[in-house]
Amino acid sequence: MGNSSLSPKAARDQEATSQTSTDFSPRPDAFSVESQRVYTVQATDVATGKTIDLSYRHTAVAGHGSFGVVVRAELVKGGQGVVALKRTRQDRKFKNREQQLMLRISHPNIVKLRYYWYEASTSRNSDEVFLNLVLDYVPETLYRIYRNYSKRRAVFPEVLSKLHMFQLLRALAYLHSIGDFGSAKVLKPGEPNVSYTCSRYYRAPELIFGSTTYANLWSSGCILGELLSGSVFFPGSSGIDQLVEIIKVLGTPSKEQIRLMNPSYMEHHFPQIKPVTLSKVRFPAPPSPSSPLTAHSLFLSRALQILPSASASALDLLSALLTFAPRDRIPAIDALAHPFFDDLKVPGAAMPNGQPLPRDLFMFSRHELSIRPDLIRLLVPPHVEQQLFDEHGIDVGHFEPMDLKPLRSGDQIELAYSHSKVVGNGSFGVVFSAKLAKGSLGADNEGDDDVAIKKVLQDKRFKNRELQIMRLVKHPNVPKKDEVYLNLVLEYVPETVYRASRHYAKLKQTMPMHYIKLYMYQLLRSLAYIHSVGICHRDIKPQNLLLNPPTGVLKLCDFGSAKILIEGEPNVSYICSRYYRAPELIFGATNYTTNIDVWSAGCVMAELMLGQPLFPGESGIDQLVEIIKVLGTPTREQIKTMNPNYMEHKFPQIKPHPFVKVFRPRTPPEAIDLISKLLEYTPSARLTAIEAMCHPFFDDLRVPDAKMPTGKDMPPLFNFTREELSIRPDLNRQLVPPHCDAELAARGIDLANFEPIPLEQMRITLD
């Protein structure tokens, strides 16, 4: 396929809304509309499974889908007609979950996959792989159709809401019985899933609460509410605000409802939103004055204020879809039998323009009718029964349901690895220890070298960012890459700061302050270096700090979430392990800086001093609560520096809890002072890593002949490179103790006449 070269800006991944996967800006040249140019590729025909020559020409960009761009194309060889071509940077193992699912499904209300092929990029980014999906072309979206009515301030006809919702629910009923599809997954009982999924306005409350078990009928209710109201039903500006918008309509969830969403939140106190007085609103079917107020009737009372012209059946279905407790939501197949859709089942029913309803609206397959055989009479209108028998051989009166259990099995693999020992779990992978055989890394290897092998499901575009970054960084506090296989082979460092901290905690002891100074200094030194070259680690935590206890050497590892931050380019806010997540990330900021790593470092230091996390939040929202308990409620100005969209929000006014009361008595004041300067709400007010290295807290390390508590020599702490000394030349005299000048001079570095390297020359790029 003829593609022009990749522009540097378009090649950079543009992060959007997902942890497990990073969005990107599609290549603008990848879909140049040259209607006369014919592209020929070898593609797989989904219908036959055979490889064919497929020729096509682009006609127009149709839109941006999840993780890619969609164009309208015309097939000129190998097939006929207009199709939609979706092109994504793709990992053959992970991202093609979309392709795998679409190969398994066949339904009249689900877009059909016809052909697909992979291709390597022809640009200099040769490790990129693209997946191309050829789908049936459908010219419009429900969003654009209903927005057309909104722009004209016209009400979207309820019959169209019924027609479109019926087909959506029919598709969902089918999908749920077997297990954009880029975020789709076959759910298995007991198997956790990511909670940060689904576009914000349509995200179920259990997802906001961090649940990893869920169903997605909530999103359908949001769409129905949007069609009925003409605007987004829950227009939250962030994850936290999304919950606020839901509570405005549904009221505060009960403890039982919270338990069903995520039991970890049962003891939390949420603002109590009082129900609307029932006498002030009308009900489709008013409850008896003596009957208790139910969640259903409460929802109807609020919904009537938002949707005064909606029919009783519309509100009833809406309330059945939008309930806090997932188990109380009506299943998709049950919703199809709801009275809201009765008008569609009337003989001769037509659309507002007089055209008949889609012919196959009730042409259910044997599979669909087997989901709930007891509902067949409610699903299939009597006047359609004969057509169903004639075309599909289905006799509604004598229906024999099929066994759907075999359809729910998901593809899974089991990996085994020998001659190694699992030593930990990293970001998106598992880490093993192993010994290299003689000659494994060349003639100089005498054998029995300890290495760490990180095994990762690797995305050639995104996850390889870790590999690219680690190839470029070279620093004594960052483990070096010994060799690159399908797995990553790194130098082996036997322990982690996390396990060292837990060791002391189990003994009910605190980590000696000298070790805290030693480990924190090396962490800050590694951060100062990677920040100077433009890298933000984005997952600083004790588990990612490797430790060699006998030597005292600390090394920062796991660059799976690291990114080269570029000013003006957005980044995902859902990054960094929760306990160590900076408040601007919780507030949904996408223009953050390397200061998020500094906040995380402050959290690590506090944890080493306390023996437990300082901010042990159970979810994103709770994390903010834990921070406010210590730092107090942020001021409007502080909120502005984190995310100005939150300036008008009202937060509970909590006074700060002094750090001297947070930590144990006799904690050195220098330690408390350093932590207070790392854990600032305002990102720019935090010390930089290199400024923190100059803090008096570390003065004991700079004393000549300083030793570790074991009596052993300290690891090299002041063997700064020319690059490190170029970060803040004005601080060099504070960084380098006088007794270390000779070592620098031996390497040709004279502090008195030091010429720094321009910082812009030090920045690295993955282009």
URZI-V177801 format. One line per field, one symbol per residue. phi: phi as a letter, one per 30 degrees, with the letter a starting at -180 (. if undefined). psi: psi as a letter, one per 30 degrees, with the letter a starting at -180 (. if undefined). burial: # if it has 24 or more other ideal C-beta (glycine too) atoms within 12 Angstrom, else .. Layout:
phi=???
psi=???
burial=???
This chain:
phi=.dbddddedddddcdbcbddacdaddddddbddcdcdccbbcbcdddcicdbdccabdbadclccdilbcbdbcdbaiabjcbcccbbdbcdccddeedddddccbadcbecdcbaacaddcddddddbcccccbedcdbbdedddddddddhcddedddedddddddddddeddddck.ddcdaddbeicdbdccbidedcdddddddidcbabcdeedddddddddciaedbddcaeddddddddecdiddddddddddaddcdcdcceddddddddcbcbdbeddeddddcddddddddddddbdcddddddddedddcbededddddeddddcdeeceddcdeiebdedjdddedcecddddeddddbedcedddcdedcedddddcbiccedbdcdcdceddcdcdbbbcbbchabdclccdiabcccacddeidcjdddcjiddbccccbdccdccddeddddddccbadcbddddabcdcccbdcbdbbdeddddeddddhbcdeeddddddddddddddeddddcjccdiadaedccdbcedcidcbdbhcdcdaddbejcdbdcdbideecdddddddidccdbdddddeedddddddddciaedbddcaeddddedddecdidddedddeddaddcdddccedcddceddcdcdeideddddddddccccededdddddddddddeeceddddeidbdedjdddddcbdddedddddbedcedddcdedcddddddciccddbdcddedddddcbcd
psi=kjkllkkeeffkkjkcgkefkkllklkfffhkjiffkkkkljlkjeefglklkkklkkelkflkajhakklklkkfkflllklkjkkkkkkfeefgeeeeefffkjkfgkkkkellllklkfafiffkkkkkkjlkkkflleeeeeeeeeeghlkkkfeeeeeeeeeeeeeeeeeffg.jgfflkjkkkfkllkfilkkefgkkefeeggkgkllgfeeeeeeeeeeefglkeiikfleefeeeeeeeeflkkleeeeefejffgfgkjlkjjklkkfffllkeiklkffklkleeeeeeeeeeeeifgkleeeeeeeffeikejeffkkleeeefgkfegeffgkkgkllfgfkllkegegikleeeffeiffgeffejkeffeeeeeeffgjjefhkjkljfefffklkllkkkklhlkkflkajhlkklklkklkgegaffjglgkklkjjkkjkkfeeffeeeeefffkjkfgkkljeljaelkjlkkkflleeeeeeeeeeghlkkkeeeeeeeeeeeeeeeeeeefggkkeghklefgjkkjeefgkkkkaigfflkjkkkfkllkfilkkefgkkefeeggkfhlaffeeeeeeeeeeeeeefglkeiikfleefeeeeeeeeflkkleeeeefejffgffkjkkjkkkjkfffelllgkkfeeeeeeffeikejeffkkleeeeffkffgefffkkgkllffflllljfghkleeeffeifffefeejkeffeeeeefggjjefhkjlkkefffkllf.
burial=#.#..#...##################.###.......#.#.##.#.....#.######.###.###########..##..###########.##########################.#.#.#.###########....#...#..#......#.##############################.....#.#################.##################.###.#.#################..##.###..#..#.#....##....#.##........#.##########.##..#################.###########.##.###...#.......#...#############.##.####..##..#...#.#.#..#....#..................##.#########.#............######################.##.########....#######.####.##..#.....##.#####################################..###############..###############################################.############.##.##...##.###..#..#.#.......#..##...##..##.##########.###########.##.###...#.#.....##.#############.##.####..##..#....#.#..#.#.....###.#.
